[in-house]
Amino acid sequence: MPSTKPDDSSPLIAGLVPKWAVAALAVDVFFVLLFAFAGRQSHDSGPALVVLRIAWPFLIGLAVTWAVLIWRRWRAARAWPAGVFVWLGTYVIGMVLRGLSGEGLAPAFLVVSLLFLGLTLVGWRGYVSAKLHYRSRRLAD
């Protein structure tokens, strides 16, 4: 079975081998789109393109935070600091862009989006980190 650990010759993106970095980014994009889809289902039964209208500011925020992850060489799959940075950066940039574009910033939306994005963008990283930690402790015993 091939190893999933990077060797010294593997280029790293955000602390991960490129295929894992792409997978981590895809998970983040999935959760941002899920957030927008859930918002559309709750408040607007319009066309599916409404999801993109809701998601675009947060996807830009996500792209900016990922660029910083790569620049800082933080491990993208770690809950701290990468997960918290992605969460808060995606949220703040998304809300600023949403406000500048004239979309609503209702207090309930601000709270729900902060909680949802935190739970998902940090949550999957926490799960993966715990799983890897547990696996490495089992192998050490």
N, CA, C and O atoms as a MOPAC input file, in Angstrom:
PM7 MOZYME 1SCF
protein

 N      0.84800 1    -1.17500 1     0.00000 1
 C      0.00000 1     0.00000 1     0.00000 1
 C      0.89000 1     1.23300 1     0.00000 1
 O      1.78900 1     1.34100 1     0.83400 1
 N      0.65500 1     2.18100 1    -0.93400 1
 C      1.50600 1     3.35900 1    -0.99400 1
 C      1.29600 1     4.25600 1     0.23000 1
 O      0.19800 1     4.34600 1     0.77900 1
 N      2.36800 1     4.90500 1     0.63300 1
 C      2.30900 1     5.79200 1     1.79200 1
 C      1.61700 1     7.09500 1     1.42700 1
 O      1.75900 1     7.58800 1     0.30800 1
 N      0.86300 1     7.65700 1     2.37900 1
 C      0.22100 1     8.95300 1     2.15900 1
 C      1.06200 1    10.08300 1     2.72300 1
 O      0.68600 1    11.25100 1     2.62200 1
 N      2.20100 1     9.74500 1     3.31800 1
 C      3.08400 1    10.77400 1     3.84500 1
 C      3.93300 1    11.32500 1     2.70300 1
 O      4.39800 1    10.57200 1     1.84700 1
 N      4.13600 1    12.66200 1     2.69500 1
 C      4.98700 1    13.21500 1     1.65100 1
 C      6.43800 1    12.83400 1     1.89500 1
 O      6.89300 1    12.78900 1     3.03800 1
 N      7.16400 1    12.55700 1     0.81100 1
 C      8.59000 1    12.33800 1     0.97100 1
 C      9.29200 1    13.67100 1     0.71400 1
 O      8.64500 1    14.66800 1     0.39500 1
 N     10.59300 1    13.68100 1     0.85400 1
 C     11.32600 1    14.93600 1     0.72500 1
 C     11.25300 1    15.52900 1    -0.67200 1
 O     11.47400 1    16.72900 1    -0.83700 1
 N     10.94700 1    14.71700 1    -1.68900 1
 C     10.90800 1    15.22500 1    -3.05100 1
 C      9.51800 1    15.73600 1    -3.45000 1
 O      9.37100 1    16.32000 1    -4.52300 1
 N      8.50400 1    15.53000 1    -2.61500 1
 C      7.14600 1    15.95600 1    -2.94300 1
 C      6.96800 1    17.44200 1    -2.67000 1
 O      7.27600 1    17.91400 1    -1.57600 1
 N      6.46900 1    18.18600 1    -3.66600 1
 C      6.18600 1    19.59800 1    -3.39900 1
 C      4.99200 1    19.68800 1    -2.44800 1
 O      4.07600 1    18.86900 1    -2.51400 1
 N      5.00900 1    20.66600 1    -1.58400 1
 C      3.92700 1    20.82500 1    -0.63400 1
 C      3.12700 1    22.08300 1    -0.94200 1
 O      3.68800 1    23.11100 1    -1.32100 1
 N      1.82400 1    21.99400 1    -0.77800 1
 C      0.93100 1    23.13400 1    -0.89800 1
 C      0.18400 1    23.20800 1     0.41900 1
 O     -0.50800 1    22.26400 1     0.80000 1
 N      0.31800 1    24.31200 1     1.10600 1
 C     -0.33000 1    24.50100 1     2.40000 1
 C     -0.03700 1    23.33100 1     3.33800 1
 O     -0.91800 1    22.87300 1     4.06600 1
 N      1.20400 1    22.85400 1     3.31300 1
 C      1.61200 1    21.79200 1     4.21100 1
 C      1.14600 1    20.41300 1     3.81100 1
 O      1.30900 1    19.46500 1     4.57800 1
 N      0.57100 1    20.27400 1     2.63300 1
 C      0.05600 1    18.98200 1     2.19000 1
 C      0.58800 1    18.65500 1     0.81400 1
 O      0.92300 1    19.55500 1     0.04300 1
 N      0.67000 1    17.35800 1     0.49400 1
 C      0.97600 1    16.93200 1    -0.86000 1
 C     -0.15000 1    17.47000 1    -1.75000 1
 O     -1.30200 1    17.47900 1    -1.31600 1
 N      0.13600 1    17.91600 1    -2.97200 1
 C     -0.88600 1    18.56900 1    -3.79700 1
 C     -2.24000 1    17.86900 1    -3.86500 1
 O     -3.26800 1    18.54500 1    -3.81800 1
 N     -2.27900 1    16.54200 1    -3.97400 1
 C     -3.58300 1    15.88300 1    -4.08300 1
 C     -4.38500 1    16.05400 1    -2.79800 1
 O     -5.61000 1    16.16700 1    -2.84800 1
 N     -3.71400 1    16.07500 1    -1.64900 1
 C     -4.41100 1    16.26900 1    -0.37600 1
 C     -4.80300 1    17.73100 1    -0.20500 1
 O     -5.84400 1    18.02600 1     0.38300 1
 N     -3.98700 1    18.64500 1    -0.70900 1
 C     -4.33200 1    20.06400 1    -0.64400 1
 C     -5.57300 1    20.34000 1    -1.48200 1
 O     -6.45600 1    21.08800 1    -1.06300 1
 N     -5.63800 1    19.74200 1    -2.65600 1
 C     -6.82200 1    19.90400 1    -3.50500 1
 C     -8.04800 1    19.32200 1    -2.81600 1
 O     -9.12700 1    19.91100 1    -2.87200 1
 N     -7.89500 1    18.17900 1    -2.17000 1
 C     -9.01500 1    17.56500 1    -1.45800 1
 C     -9.46500 1    18.46100 1    -0.29900 1
 O    -10.66400 1    18.64000 1    -0.09000 1
 N     -8.52100 1    19.02200 1     0.44800 1
 C     -8.86900 1    19.90000 1     1.57100 1
 C     -9.58600 1    21.15400 1     1.07600 1
 O    -10.57400 1    21.58500 1     1.67100 1
 N     -9.09100 1    21.73400 1    -0.00900 1
 C     -9.75900 1    22.90200 1    -0.58500 1
 C    -11.15600 1    22.53700 1    -1.07200 1
 O    -12.09800 1    23.30900 1    -0.89100 1
 N    -11.29300 1    21.37700 1    -1.68300 1
 C    -12.60500 1    20.93000 1    -2.17400 1
 C    -13.59600 1    20.76400 1    -1.02100 1
 O    -14.77400 1    21.08900 1    -1.17000 1
 N    -13.13600 1    20.26700 1     0.11700 1
 C    -14.01300 1    20.12900 1     1.28000 1
 C    -14.46800 1    21.50600 1     1.75200 1
 O    -15.64200 1    21.69900 1     2.06700 1
 N    -13.54500 1    22.46100 1     1.80100 1
 C    -13.91100 1    23.82000 1     2.19900 1
 C    -14.92600 1    24.42700 1     1.23400 1
 O    -15.91200 1    25.02600 1     1.66300 1
 N    -14.68700 1    24.27500 1    -0.06400 1
 C    -15.63000 1    24.80200 1    -1.06800 1
 C    -16.99100 1    24.13100 1    -0.90700 1
 O    -18.02500 1    24.79600 1    -0.98200 1
 N    -16.99400 1    22.82300 1    -0.68800 1
 C    -18.24800 1    22.10000 1    -0.48400 1
 C    -19.04700 1    22.71300 1     0.66400 1
 O    -20.24800 1    22.94600 1     0.52700 1
 N    -18.39000 1    22.97600 1     1.79000 1
 C    -19.10800 1    23.50900 1     2.94200 1
 C    -19.59600 1    24.94100 1     2.71500 1
 O    -20.66300 1    25.30500 1     3.20800 1
 N    -18.84900 1    25.74800 1     1.98900 1
 C    -19.32800 1    27.09800 1     1.66800 1
 C    -20.55300 1    27.00400 1     0.75700 1
 O    -21.52700 1    27.73200 1     0.95100 1
 N    -20.50800 1    26.11600 1    -0.22800 1
 C    -21.67100 1    25.93300 1    -1.11000 1
 C    -22.86000 1    25.34500 1    -0.36000 1
 O    -24.00400 1    25.71300 1    -0.62800 1
 N    -22.60300 1    24.43600 1     0.57300 1
 C    -23.67800 1    23.89100 1     1.39700 1
 C    -24.32900 1    24.99300 1     2.23100 1
 O    -25.55100 1    25.03200 1     2.37300 1
 N    -23.51700 1    25.87800 1     2.77400 1
 C    -24.01100 1    27.03200 1     3.52300 1
 C    -24.94100 1    27.88100 1     2.65000 1
 O    -26.02800 1    28.26600 1     3.08000 1
 N    -24.50400 1    28.16600 1     1.43300 1
 C    -25.32600 1    28.97700 1     0.52300 1
 C    -26.59200 1    28.22700 1     0.10800 1
 O    -27.66600 1    28.82200 1     0.01400 1
 N    -26.46500 1    26.93600 1    -0.13600 1
 C    -27.62100 1    26.13400 1    -0.52000 1
 C    -28.64700 1    26.09200 1     0.61200 1
 O    -29.84600 1    26.22600 1     0.37000 1
 N    -28.18100 1    25.90800 1     1.83200 1
 C    -29.09200 1    25.87200 1     2.98500 1
 C    -29.79600 1    27.21700 1     3.14300 1
 O    -30.98500 1    27.26200 1     3.45800 1
 N    -29.07400 1    28.30500 1     2.92700 1
 C    -29.69100 1    29.62900 1     2.99100 1
 C    -30.74500 1    29.81700 1     1.91700 1
 O    -31.80300 1    30.39300 1     2.16700 1
 N    -30.45400 1    29.33200 1     0.72800 1
 C    -31.42000 1    29.42200 1    -0.36400 1
 C    -32.66600 1    28.61700 1    -0.03300 1
 O    -33.78200 1    29.08300 1    -0.26200 1
 N    -32.49300 1    27.43000 1     0.49600 1
 C    -33.63200 1    26.57700 1     0.83200 1
 C    -34.49000 1    27.19700 1     1.93100 1
 O    -35.71100 1    27.04100 1     1.93000 1
 N    -33.85700 1    27.89400 1     2.86400 1
 C    -34.58600 1    28.47400 1     3.98700 1
 C    -35.34500 1    29.74000 1     3.62000 1
 O    -36.41800 1    30.00500 1     4.16300 1
 N    -34.79000 1    30.52300 1     2.70000 1
 C    -35.34800 1    31.85400 1     2.47300 1
 C    -35.76100 1    32.15800 1     1.04600 1
 O    -36.56700 1    33.06100 1     0.82400 1
 N    -35.24200 1    31.44500 1     0.09200 1
 C    -35.48300 1    31.82500 1    -1.30000 1
 C    -35.58100 1    30.56200 1    -2.13600 1
 O    -34.61200 1    29.81200 1    -2.26300 1
 N    -36.73300 1    30.33400 1    -2.69500 1
 C    -36.89900 1    29.13600 1    -3.52100 1
 C    -36.66800 1    29.44000 1    -4.99600 1
 O    -37.18200 1    28.73400 1    -5.86400 1
 N    -35.90500 1    30.47700 1    -5.28000 1
 C    -35.61700 1    30.87200 1    -6.65100 1
 C    -34.70400 1    29.87500 1    -7.34900 1
 O    -34.48900 1    28.76800 1    -6.85600 1
 N    -34.16700 1    30.27300 1    -8.49900 1
 C    -33.32000 1    29.37000 1    -9.28300 1
 C    -32.03900 1    28.98800 1    -8.55100 1
 O    -31.61700 1    29.64600 1    -7.60000 1
 N    -31.44400 1    27.92000 1    -9.02100 1
 C    -30.22600 1    27.40600 1    -8.39500 1
 C    -29.09000 1    28.42100 1    -8.43300 1
 O    -28.18500 1    28.35600 1    -7.60100 1
 N    -29.11600 1    29.35000 1    -9.37300 1
 C    -28.06400 1    30.37000 1    -9.43600 1
 C    -28.06500 1    31.27000 1    -8.20800 1
 O    -27.08200 1    31.96500 1    -7.94800 1
 N    -29.15500 1    31.26500 1    -7.45300 1
 C    -29.20400 1    32.01900 1    -6.20100 1
 C    -28.11200 1    31.51500 1    -5.26000 1
 O    -27.54900 1    32.29800 1    -4.49400 1
 N    -27.81100 1    30.23600 1    -5.30900 1
 C    -26.74700 1    29.66700 1    -4.46600 1
 C    -25.43000 1    30.37400 1    -4.75800 1
 O    -24.69500 1    30.71900 1    -3.83200 1
 N    -25.12700 1    30.59100 1    -6.02200 1
 C    -23.87900 1    31.27500 1    -6.37600 1
 C    -23.90800 1    32.73900 1    -5.95900 1
 O    -22.87700 1    33.29400 1    -5.58100 1
 N    -25.08400 1    33.37500 1    -6.02500 1
 C    -25.20900 1    34.76700 1    -5.58500 1
 C    -24.93200 1    34.88000 1    -4.08500 1
 O    -24.33900 1    35.85700 1    -3.62800 1
 N    -25.35700 1    33.89000 1    -3.33800 1
 C    -25.09400 1    33.87700 1    -1.90000 1
 C    -23.63700 1    33.50600 1    -1.62700 1
 O    -23.00500 1    34.08500 1    -0.74400 1
 N    -23.11000 1    32.55500 1    -2.37000 1
 C    -21.79100 1    31.98100 1    -2.07100 1
 C    -20.60400 1    32.81600 1    -2.52100 1
 O    -19.54500 1    32.75100 1    -1.89700 1
 N    -20.74700 1    33.60300 1    -3.59000 1
 C    -19.56200 1    34.21400 1    -4.19000 1
 C    -18.70500 1    35.02900 1    -3.22000 1
 O    -17.48000 1    34.92600 1    -3.29000 1
 N    -19.28100 1    35.83600 1    -2.31500 1
 C    -18.38100 1    36.58900 1    -1.42300 1
 C    -17.56800 1    35.67400 1    -0.49800 1
 O    -16.41300 1    35.95600 1    -0.18000 1
 N    -18.19300 1    34.58800 1    -0.08100 1
 C    -17.52800 1    33.66100 1     0.82900 1
 C    -16.49800 1    32.81000 1     0.08700 1
 O    -15.46900 1    32.44500 1     0.65400 1
 N    -16.77300 1    32.49700 1    -1.17400 1
 C    -15.78500 1    31.76300 1    -1.97800 1
 C    -14.56000 1    32.62100 1    -2.23600 1
 O    -13.43900 1    32.11200 1    -2.25300 1
 N    -14.76100 1    33.92400 1    -2.43700 1
 C    -13.60800 1    34.82400 1    -2.58900 1
 C    -12.83400 1    34.88700 1    -1.27700 1
 O    -11.60400 1    34.84400 1    -1.28000 1
 N    -13.54600 1    34.99000 1    -0.16000 1
 C    -12.88400 1    34.97500 1     1.14200 1
 C    -12.10000 1    33.69200 1     1.36200 1
 O    -10.98900 1    33.71500 1     1.89200 1
 N    -12.68300 1    32.58000 1     0.95200 1
 C    -12.00700 1    31.29000 1     1.06200 1
 C    -10.74400 1    31.26800 1     0.21000 1
 O     -9.70600 1    30.78300 1     0.65900 1
 N    -10.82000 1    31.78200 1    -1.00200 1
 C     -9.64900 1    31.81200 1    -1.88700 1
 C     -8.53600 1    32.66800 1    -1.29400 1
 O     -7.36500 1    32.29500 1    -1.36100 1
 N     -8.88900 1    33.79800 1    -0.72200 1
 C     -7.88100 1    34.67200 1    -0.10900 1
 C     -7.23200 1    33.97100 1     1.08100 1
 O     -6.01100 1    34.00600 1     1.23000 1
 N     -8.03100 1    33.34400 1     1.91700 1
 C     -7.46000 1    32.67200 1     3.08900 1
 C     -6.57900 1    31.49600 1     2.67300 1
 O     -5.54800 1    31.24700 1     3.29800 1
 N     -6.96800 1    30.77700 1     1.63600 1
 C     -6.12700 1    29.68300 1     1.15100 1
 C     -4.81700 1    30.20800 1     0.58000 1
 O     -3.77400 1    29.57500 1     0.74400 1
 N     -4.85700 1    31.35200 1    -0.08500 1
 C     -3.61000 1    31.94200 1    -0.59200 1
 C     -2.66400 1    32.26000 1     0.57000 1
 O     -1.45200 1    32.07000 1     0.46300 1
 N     -3.22700 1    32.74600 1     1.67600 1
 C     -2.40400 1    33.02600 1     2.85400 1
 C     -1.88000 1    31.72300 1     3.46400 1
 O     -0.72800 1    31.66500 1     3.89300 1
 N     -2.71500 1    30.67700 1     3.50700 1
 C     -2.25000 1    29.38300 1     4.01600 1
 C     -1.03700 1    28.90700 1     3.23700 1
 O     -0.05300 1    28.44700 1     3.81500 1
 N     -1.11800 1    29.02100 1     1.93000 1
 C     -0.01200 1    28.57100 1     1.07800 1
 C      1.21700 1    29.43800 1     1.31500 1
 O      2.32900 1    28.92600 1     1.44300 1
 N      1.01600 1    30.73900 1     1.37300 1
 C      2.11800 1    31.66800 1     1.59100 1
 C      2.79100 1    31.42200 1     2.93900 1
 O      4.01900 1    31.41500 1     3.02400 1
 N      1.99700 1    31.22100 1     3.99400 1
 C      2.52700 1    30.99000 1     5.34000 1
 C      2.99100 1    29.55300 1     5.55000 1
 O      3.67000 1    29.25400 1     6.53200 1
 N      2.62400 1    28.65900 1     4.62200 1
 C      2.96500 1    27.23200 1     4.70400 1
 C      2.36800 1    26.56800 1     5.94600 1
 O      2.97500 1    25.68800 1     6.55600 1
 N      1.16300 1    27.01600 1     6.30200 1
 C      0.44000 1    26.36800 1     7.38800 1
 C     -0.16600 1    25.08200 1     6.88100 1
 O     -0.55000 1    24.98500 1     5.71500 1
 N     -0.25200 1    24.10500 1     7.74000 1
 C     -0.87400 1    22.83300 1     7.36800 1
 C     -2.38300 1    23.03600 1     7.27500 1
 O     -3.05200 1    23.30300 1     8.27300 1
 N     -2.89900 1    22.90500 1     6.07300 1
 C     -4.30100 1    23.21900 1     5.79100 1
 C     -5.28100 1    22.32800 1     6.53200 1
 O     -6.41800 1    22.73700 1     6.77200 1
 N     -4.87700 1    21.13200 1     6.89900 1
 C     -5.79400 1    20.20700 1     7.55400 1
 C     -5.80000 1    20.33500 1     9.07500 1
 O     -6.50000 1    19.57900 1     9.74900 1
 N     -5.05800 1    21.25000 1     9.61300 1
 C     -5.02200 1    21.45000 1    11.05900 1
 C     -6.10800 1    22.43400 1    11.48300 1
 O     -6.33700 1    23.44800 1    10.82300 1
 N     -6.76900 1    22.12100 1    12.59000 1
 C     -7.81500 1    23.01400 1    13.10000 1
 C     -7.21500 1    24.34400 1    13.56700 1
 O     -7.81500 1    25.40400 1    13.39200 1
 N     -6.01800 1    24.26800 1    14.16700 1
 C     -5.34300 1    25.48500 1    14.61900 1
 C     -3.95000 1    25.52700 1    14.04000 1
 O     -3.24200 1    24.52400 1    14.13400 1
 N     -3.52100 1    26.59000 1    13.46400 1
 C     -4.20800 1    27.84500 1    13.23700 1
 C     -4.98600 1    27.89600 1    11.92800 1
 O     -5.82300 1    28.77700 1    11.73300 1
 N     -4.70900 1    26.95000 1    11.02800 1
 C     -5.26700 1    27.03300 1     9.67400 1
 C     -6.79300 1    27.05900 1     9.65800 1
 O     -7.38400 1    27.92300 1     9.01000 1
 N     -7.43600 1    26.13400 1    10.35600 1
 C     -8.89200 1    26.05800 1    10.33000 1
 C     -9.55700 1    27.30800 1    10.86200 1
 O    -10.51800 1    27.80800 1    10.27800 1
 N     -9.04600 1    27.80900 1    11.96900 1
 C     -9.61800 1    29.02900 1    12.55200 1
 C     -9.38000 1    30.21500 1    11.61600 1
 O    -10.26000 1    31.05900 1    11.44900 1
 N     -8.20500 1    30.27900 1    11.01100 1
 C     -7.90800 1    31.36000 1    10.07000 1
 C     -8.82900 1    31.30200 1     8.85000 1
 O     -9.36400 1    32.32400 1     8.42200 1
 N     -9.01200 1    30.09600 1     8.28900 1
 C     -9.89800 1    29.93600 1     7.13000 1
 C    -11.32000 1    30.33300 1     7.50400 1
 O    -11.98300 1    31.04900 1     6.75400 1
 N    -11.78800 1    29.87600 1     8.65100 1
 C    -13.13900 1    30.19500 1     9.11300 1
 C    -13.34600 1    31.70700 1     9.24600 1
 O    -14.24600 1    32.27600 1     8.62800 1
 N    -12.50400 1    32.34700 1    10.05900 1
 C    -12.71100 1    33.76900 1    10.32300 1
 C    -12.43300 1    34.63100 1     9.09400 1
 O    -13.13300 1    35.61400 1     8.85100 1
 N    -11.41400 1    34.26400 1     8.32100 1
 C    -11.11400 1    35.01500 1     7.09900 1
 C    -12.22600 1    34.90000 1     6.07400 1
 O    -12.62100 1    35.89500 1     5.46600 1
 N    -12.73400 1    33.68900 1     5.87900 1
 C    -13.83700 1    33.47400 1     4.94100 1
 C    -15.06000 1    34.26500 1     5.38700 1
 O    -15.72700 1    34.89900 1     4.57000 1
 N    -15.34900 1    34.22700 1     6.66800 1
 C    -16.50900 1    34.92600 1     7.21600 1
 C    -16.37300 1    36.44500 1     7.06300 1
 O    -17.27200 1    37.09700 1     6.53400 1
 N    -15.26100 1    37.00400 1     7.52200 1
 C    -15.09100 1    38.46100 1     7.50200 1
 C    -15.05100 1    38.99500 1     6.06700 1
 O    -15.75700 1    39.94800 1     5.73700 1
 N    -14.23800 1    38.38900 1     5.22800 1
 C    -14.15100 1    38.85000 1     3.83700 1
 C    -15.50300 1    38.67400 1     3.14500 1
 O    -15.95100 1    39.55500 1     2.41100 1
 N    -16.14600 1    37.53800 1     3.38200 1
 C    -17.45800 1    37.30000 1     2.78800 1
 C    -18.48000 1    38.33800 1     3.21100 1
 O    -19.24100 1    38.83300 1     2.37900 1
 N    -18.50800 1    38.66900 1     4.47800 1
 C    -19.47700 1    39.66000 1     4.97100 1
 C    -19.16700 1    41.05500 1     4.44200 1
 O    -20.08300 1    41.80100 1     4.09600 1
 N    -17.90400 1    41.41200 1     4.37700 1
 C    -17.53000 1    42.72200 1     3.83300 1
 C    -17.96900 1    42.81200 1     2.37500 1
 O    -18.58700 1    43.79900 1     1.97500 1
 N    -17.65800 1    41.80000 1     1.58400 1
 C    -18.05100 1    41.81500 1     0.16900 1
 C    -19.57300 1    41.79200 1     0.01900 1
 O    -20.12500 1    42.46700 1    -0.85100 1
 N    -20.23200 1    41.03200 1     0.84900 1
 C    -21.69500 1    40.97400 1     0.82000 1
 C    -22.27800 1    42.34600 1     1.13400 1
 O    -23.20000 1    42.79700 1     0.45400 1
 N    -21.75600 1    43.01000 1     2.14900 1
 C    -22.23100 1    44.35200 1     2.49300 1
 C    -21.94900 1    45.35700 1     1.39200 1
 O    -22.80600 1    46.17700 1     1.06400 1
 N    -20.74500 1    45.30100 1     0.81400 1
 C    -20.39500 1    46.22900 1    -0.26500 1
 C    -21.24600 1    46.01700 1    -1.51500 1
 O    -21.46300 1    46.95200 1    -2.28600 1
 N    -21.72300 1    44.80500 1    -1.71600 1
 C    -22.53500 1    44.51800 1    -2.90000 1
 C    -24.01700 1    44.83000 1    -2.66900 1
 O    -24.84100 1    44.63800 1    -3.56300 1
 N    -24.35000 1    45.30600 1    -1.47600 1
 C    -25.72700 1    45.69800 1    -1.20800 1
 C    -26.62600 1    44.58800 1    -0.71100 1
 O    -27.83400 1    44.78100 1    -0.57600 1
 N    -26.05800 1    43.43600 1    -0.44000 1
 C    -26.84500 1    42.32600 1     0.10300 1
 C    -27.05600 1    42.56500 1     1.59400 1
 O    -26.32200 1    43.32900 1     2.22000 1
 N    -28.04800 1    41.91500 1     2.14500 1
 C    -28.40400 1    42.11500 1     3.53900 1
 C    -27.40600 1    41.53000 1     4.52000 1
 O    -26.74800 1    40.52600 1     4.24900 1
 N    -27.31400 1    42.18100 1     5.65800 1
 C    -26.47300 1    41.71600 1     6.75100 1
 C    -27.30000 1    41.68800 1     8.03300 1
 O    -26.94100 1    42.30600 1     9.03500 1
 N    -28.39600 1    40.97000 1     7.98200 1
 C    -29.27500 1    40.86200 1     9.14600 1
 C    -28.52300 1    40.21200 1    10.30200 1
 O    -27.71700 1    39.30800 1    10.08300 1
 N    -28.77700 1    40.66000 1    11.52500 1
 C    -28.07700 1    40.07300 1    12.67900 1
 C    -28.19400 1    38.54800 1    12.75300 1
 O    -27.21600 1    37.87000 1    13.06700 1
 N    -29.35800 1    38.01500 1    12.47300 1
 C    -29.51400 1    36.55600 1    12.51900 1
 C    -28.61700 1    35.88000 1    11.48200 1
 O    -28.03700 1    34.83000 1    11.76000 1
 N    -28.49800 1    36.46800 1    10.29900 1
 C    -27.62900 1    35.92200 1     9.25300 1
 C    -26.17300 1    35.96400 1     9.69400 1
 O    -25.42600 1    35.01200 1     9.46400 1
 N    -25.76600 1    37.06100 1    10.32600 1
 C    -24.39000 1    37.18200 1    10.79800 1
 C    -24.05400 1    36.07300 1    11.79900 1
 O    -22.97900 1    35.47700 1    11.73100 1
 N    -24.96700 1    35.80100 1    12.72000 1
 C    -24.72800 1    34.79100 1    13.75000 1
 C    -24.76500 1    33.38400 1    13.16400 1
 O    -23.87300 1    32.57700 1    13.42300 1
 N    -25.79900 1    33.08900 1    12.37200 1
 C    -25.94400 1    31.74200 1    11.80800 1
 C    -24.77100 1    31.41100 1    10.89500 1
 O    -24.24500 1    30.29900 1    10.94300 1
 N    -24.35600 1    32.35700 1    10.06800 1
 C    -23.24200 1    32.09000 1     9.15900 1
 C    -21.93500 1    31.91600 1     9.92700 1
 O    -21.12500 1    31.06100 1     9.56900 1
 N    -21.71400 1    32.70800 1    10.97400 1
 C    -20.50900 1    32.54900 1    11.78400 1
 C    -20.45800 1    31.15300 1    12.40000 1
 O    -19.41800 1    30.49400 1    12.38000 1
 N    -21.58200 1    30.71200 1    12.94300 1
 C    -21.63200 1    29.39800 1    13.58300 1
 C    -21.51000 1    28.26000 1    12.57000 1
 O    -20.75900 1    27.31000 1    12.79100 1
 N    -22.24500 1    28.35500 1    11.45900 1
 C    -22.20700 1    27.28700 1    10.45800 1
 C    -20.80800 1    27.15400 1     9.86200 1
 O    -20.26700 1    26.05200 1     9.78000 1
 N    -20.22500 1    28.27600 1     9.44600 1
 C    -18.89300 1    28.21700 1     8.85100 1
 C    -17.85700 1    27.73900 1     9.86100 1
 O    -16.93800 1    27.00200 1     9.50200 1
 N    -17.99400 1    28.14600 1    11.11100 1
 C    -17.06100 1    27.67200 1    12.14100 1
 C    -17.17600 1    26.18100 1    12.36300 1
 O    -16.17400 1    25.46800 1    12.41400 1
 N    -18.40500 1    25.71700 1    12.49400 1
 C    -18.63400 1    24.29100 1    12.72400 1
 C    -18.09000 1    23.44600 1    11.58000 1
 O    -17.49200 1    22.39600 1    11.81400 1
 N    -18.29000 1    23.89000 1    10.36200 1
 C    -17.88000 1    23.07300 1     9.21900 1
 C    -16.40700 1    23.25300 1     8.86000 1
 O    -15.69000 1    22.26500 1     8.70100 1
 N    -15.94100 1    24.50000 1     8.72800 1
 C    -14.56600 1    24.72900 1     8.27100 1
 C    -13.52100 1    24.34700 1     9.32200 1
 O    -12.42300 1    23.90900 1     8.97600 1
 N    -13.85600 1    24.50900 1    10.59300 1
 C    -12.94700 1    24.05700 1    11.65000 1
 C    -13.27100 1    22.61000 1    12.01800 1
 O    -12.37700 1    21.82700 1    12.33800 1
 N    -14.54000 1    22.26800 1    11.97100 1
 C    -14.99000 1    20.94700 1    12.41100 1
 C    -14.37400 1    19.79200 1    11.66100 1
 O    -13.92800 1    18.82500 1    12.27900 1
 N    -14.33600 1    19.86700 1    10.32900 1
 C    -13.77300 1    18.72900 1     9.59800 1
 C    -12.28000 1    18.59000 1     9.89200 1
 O    -11.74600 1    17.48100 1     9.92400 1
 N    -11.61200 1    19.72300 1    10.10600 1
 C    -10.18400 1    19.67300 1    10.42800 1
 C     -9.96100 1    19.05400 1    11.81200 1
 O     -9.02700 1    18.27600 1    12.00800 1
 N    -10.81800 1    19.40200 1    12.75700 1
 C    -10.71900 1    18.81700 1    14.08700 1
 C    -10.93000 1    17.31900 1    14.05600 1
 O    -10.23100 1    16.57000 1    14.73900 1
 N    -11.89400 1    16.88300 1    13.26400 1
 C    -12.16300 1    15.44500 1    13.12800 1
 C    -10.95800 1    14.73200 1    12.52700 1
 O    -10.52400 1    13.70100 1    13.04100 1
 N    -10.41800 1    15.27300 1    11.44600 1
 C     -9.26100 1    14.64400 1    10.79100 1
 C     -8.06000 1    14.62800 1    11.72800 1
 O     -7.35600 1    13.62200 1    11.81500 1
 N     -7.82200 1    15.72700 1    12.42700 1
 C     -6.69100 1    15.78400 1    13.35600 1
 C     -6.84100 1    14.75800 1    14.46900 1
 O     -5.88200 1    14.06900 1    14.81700 1
 N     -8.04700 1    14.65500 1    15.03000 1
 C     -8.28700 1    13.67500 1    16.09500 1
 C     -8.10800 1    12.25300 1    15.57700 1
 O     -7.52200 1    11.40600 1    16.25200 1
 N     -8.61000 1    12.00000 1    14.39100 1
 C     -8.49300 1    10.66500 1    13.79900 1
 C     -7.02000 1    10.30400 1    13.57000 1
 O     -6.60200 1     9.19100 1    13.88800 1
 N     -6.24200 1    11.22600 1    13.02600 1
 C     -4.82000 1    10.96600 1    12.78900 1
 C     -4.06300 1    10.80000 1    14.10500 1
 O     -3.17900 1     9.95000 1    14.21100 1
 N     -4.40600 1    11.60400 1    15.09700 1
 C     -3.76200 1    11.48700 1    16.40600 1
 C     -4.06800 1    10.12600 1    17.02700 1
 O     -3.17300 1     9.46100 1    17.55000 1
 N     -5.32500 1     9.71800 1    16.96900 1
 C     -5.72000 1     8.43000 1    17.52000 1
 C     -5.00100 1     7.29400 1    16.79700 1
 O     -4.50800 1     6.35800 1    17.42700 1
 N     -4.94700 1     7.38300 1    15.47400 1
 C     -4.28800 1     6.34000 1    14.67400 1
 C     -2.79900 1     6.26300 1    15.00300 1
 O     -2.25100 1     5.16900 1    15.13400 1
 N     -2.14600 1     7.40500 1    15.13600 1
 C     -0.70500 1     7.40100 1    15.42600 1
 C     -0.42900 1     6.86300 1    16.82800 1
 O      0.59100 1     6.20600 1    17.03900 1
 N     -1.31600 1     7.12600 1    17.79300 1
 C     -1.13700 1     6.57700 1    19.14900 1
 C     -1.34900 1     5.06700 1    19.15600 1
 O     -0.65900 1     4.34200 1    19.87300 1
 N     -2.29800 1     4.59700 1    18.36200 1
 C     -2.54000 1     3.14100 1    18.28400 1
 C     -1.33600 1     2.43800 1    17.68000 1
 O     -0.95700 1     1.35700 1    18.12900 1
 N     -0.73000 1     3.05000 1    16.65900 1
 C      0.42700 1     2.43800 1    16.01600 1
 C      1.64500 1     2.47000 1    16.93400 1
 O      2.50300 1     1.59200 1    16.85100 1
 N      1.73200 1     3.47800 1    17.81500 1
 C      2.88200 1     3.59700 1    18.72500 1
 C      2.80000 1     2.56400 1    19.84700 1
 O      3.83200 1     2.19300 1    20.40700 1
 N      1.62100 1     2.09800 1    20.18400 1
 C      1.46200 1     1.11600 1    21.27800 1
 C      1.88700 1    -0.26900 1    20.88300 1
 O      1.81100 1    -1.19300 1    21.69300 1

